[in-house]
Amino acid sequence: MGRKIKQQEPSASLDVFRSEDFQSWSRVRWLLLLLAPILASSIAAFTRTISGAFVVLVGGSAISAFLFATLSSGVSRSNHGIFVRSQNPLAYWVDVLILTAGYLFIALAGYWLDGTP
């Protein structure tokens, strides 16, 4: 009988800000690049409504962090399970597509907000 090799499973916890993700400047640059449209959208929303700017800034920052963590780690964690890019690429990229759609919506939402009640 052969010896079983224990494969390392991805962590079930949602470690968005792991220290490995921020050890190189190139990864931090990608996160800042993701946050730039969110900041611009938040500023655009601030000219109309303060609460809308807050929602865009906080929501956009959270979605950007999740998208960054998913892309940089190659592991997607959602309600449907944990998907590793190399083992289950279709489910992984579907989750990335959903996060990207949310990111684009929030990035553009600040330009559409209206401050009238």
One Martini backbone bead per residue (centre of mass of N, CA, C, O) as a GRO file, in nm:
protein
  117
    1MET     BB    1   0.099   0.035   0.020
    2GLY     BB    2   0.052   0.357   0.001
    3ARG     BB    3   0.125   0.670   0.086
    4LYS     BB    4  -0.045   0.925   0.217
    5ILE     BB    5  -0.105   1.248   0.104
    6LYS     BB    6  -0.141   1.547   0.253
    7GLN     BB    7  -0.347   1.796   0.173
    8GLN     BB    8  -0.376   2.127   0.153
    9GLU     BB    9  -0.616   2.320   0.284
   10PRO     BB   10  -0.805   2.568   0.274
   11SER     BB   11  -0.908   2.812   0.450
   12ALA     BB   12  -1.222   2.885   0.602
   13SER     BB   13  -1.138   3.150   0.648
   14LEU     BB   14  -1.153   3.513   0.611
   15ASP     BB   15  -0.844   3.626   0.486
   16VAL     BB   16  -0.797   3.925   0.362
   17PHE     BB   17  -0.542   4.040   0.557
   18ARG     BB   18  -0.281   3.905   0.482
   19SER     BB   19   0.060   3.931   0.500
   20GLU     BB   20   0.135   3.812   0.218
   21ASP     BB   21  -0.021   4.034   0.044
   22PHE     BB   22   0.188   4.282   0.176
   23GLN     BB   23   0.507   4.223   0.109
   24SER     BB   24   0.460   4.351  -0.167
   25TRP     BB   25   0.432   4.630  -0.363
   26SER     BB   26   0.271   4.513  -0.606
   27ARG     BB   27   0.016   4.432  -0.440
   28VAL     BB   28  -0.052   4.712  -0.325
   29ARG     BB   29  -0.090   4.848  -0.598
   30TRP     BB   30  -0.341   4.684  -0.683
   31LEU     BB   31  -0.521   4.783  -0.453
   32LEU     BB   32  -0.498   5.086  -0.517
   33LEU     BB   33  -0.612   5.055  -0.804
   34LEU     BB   34  -0.892   4.952  -0.705
   35LEU     BB   35  -0.952   5.217  -0.520
   36ALA     BB   36  -0.962   5.464  -0.715
   37PRO     BB   37  -1.259   5.447  -0.833
   38ILE     BB   38  -1.394   5.458  -0.555
   39LEU     BB   39  -1.295   5.737  -0.473
   40ALA     BB   40  -1.414   5.891  -0.715
   41SER     BB   41  -1.709   5.806  -0.662
   42SER     BB   42  -1.725   5.926  -0.375
   43ILE     BB   43  -1.674   6.219  -0.459
   44ALA     BB   44  -1.917   6.240  -0.648
   45ALA     BB   45  -2.128   6.174  -0.422
   46PHE     BB   46  -2.054   6.409  -0.222
   47THR     BB   47  -2.182   6.641  -0.402
   48ARG     BB   48  -2.481   6.521  -0.319
   49THR     BB   49  -2.414   6.288  -0.085
   50ILE     BB   50  -2.294   6.164   0.208
   51SER     BB   51  -2.418   5.879   0.238
   52GLY     BB   52  -2.339   5.779  -0.046
   53ALA     BB   53  -2.034   5.809  -0.008
   54PHE     BB   54  -2.013   5.608   0.226
   55VAL     BB   55  -2.122   5.359   0.079
   56VAL     BB   56  -1.916   5.358  -0.150
   57LEU     BB   57  -1.659   5.345   0.023
   58VAL     BB   58  -1.719   5.093   0.197
   59GLY     BB   59  -1.826   4.894  -0.017
   60GLY     BB   60  -1.588   4.924  -0.218
   61SER     BB   61  -1.362   4.839  -0.024
   62ALA     BB   62  -1.469   4.555   0.032
   63ILE     BB   63  -1.481   4.449  -0.257
   64SER     BB   64  -1.184   4.505  -0.321
   65ALA     BB   65  -1.067   4.317  -0.104
   66PHE     BB   66  -1.199   4.056  -0.205
   67LEU     BB   67  -1.085   4.065  -0.492
   68PHE     BB   68  -0.787   4.074  -0.415
   69ALA     BB   69  -0.780   3.810  -0.246
   70THR     BB   70  -0.875   3.623  -0.472
   71LEU     BB   71  -0.654   3.689  -0.687
   72SER     BB   72  -0.390   3.651  -0.505
   73SER     BB   73  -0.464   3.346  -0.394
   74GLY     BB   74  -0.670   3.152  -0.570
   75VAL     BB   75  -0.918   3.184  -0.360
   76SER     BB   76  -1.263   3.104  -0.318
   77ARG     BB   77  -1.510   3.243  -0.092
   78SER     BB   78  -1.837   3.110  -0.028
   79ASN     BB   79  -2.149   2.977   0.005
   80HIS     BB   80  -2.057   2.728  -0.196
   81GLY     BB   81  -1.747   2.754  -0.113
   82ILE     BB   82  -1.419   2.633  -0.188
   83PHE     BB   83  -1.213   2.771  -0.453
   84VAL     BB   84  -0.964   2.659  -0.660
   85ARG     BB   85  -0.815   2.749  -0.946
   86SER     BB   86  -0.671   2.462  -1.012
   87GLN     BB   87  -0.932   2.270  -0.939
   88ASN     BB   88  -1.188   2.500  -0.988
   89PRO     BB   89  -1.219   2.725  -1.230
   90LEU     BB   90  -1.517   2.788  -1.284
   91ALA     BB   91  -1.608   2.868  -0.995
   92TYR     BB   92  -1.395   3.082  -0.951
   93TRP     BB   93  -1.470   3.272  -1.200
   94VAL     BB   94  -1.759   3.323  -1.112
   95ASP     BB   95  -1.687   3.470  -0.850
   96VAL     BB   96  -1.517   3.690  -0.986
   97LEU     BB   97  -1.749   3.799  -1.163
   98ILE     BB   98  -1.931   3.887  -0.930
   99LEU     BB   99  -1.729   4.082  -0.798
  100THR     BB  100  -1.688   4.260  -1.051
  101ALA     BB  101  -1.979   4.356  -1.076
  102GLY     BB  102  -1.989   4.493  -0.797
  103TYR     BB  103  -1.752   4.683  -0.845
  104LEU     BB  104  -1.869   4.836  -1.091
  105PHE     BB  105  -2.124   4.936  -0.957
  106ILE     BB  106  -1.986   5.102  -0.730
  107ALA     BB  107  -1.796   5.272  -0.918
  108LEU     BB  108  -2.068   5.403  -1.065
  109ALA     BB  109  -2.275   5.499  -0.839
  110GLY     BB  110  -2.167   5.790  -0.768
  111TYR     BB  111  -2.270   5.915  -1.049
  112TRP     BB  112  -2.595   5.840  -0.995
  113LEU     BB  113  -2.646   5.988  -0.756
  114ASP     BB  114  -2.912   6.141  -0.566
  115GLY     BB  115  -3.005   6.395  -0.322
  116THR     BB  116  -3.298   6.349  -0.354
  117PRO     BB  117  -3.591   6.235  -0.175
   0.00000   0.00000   0.00000
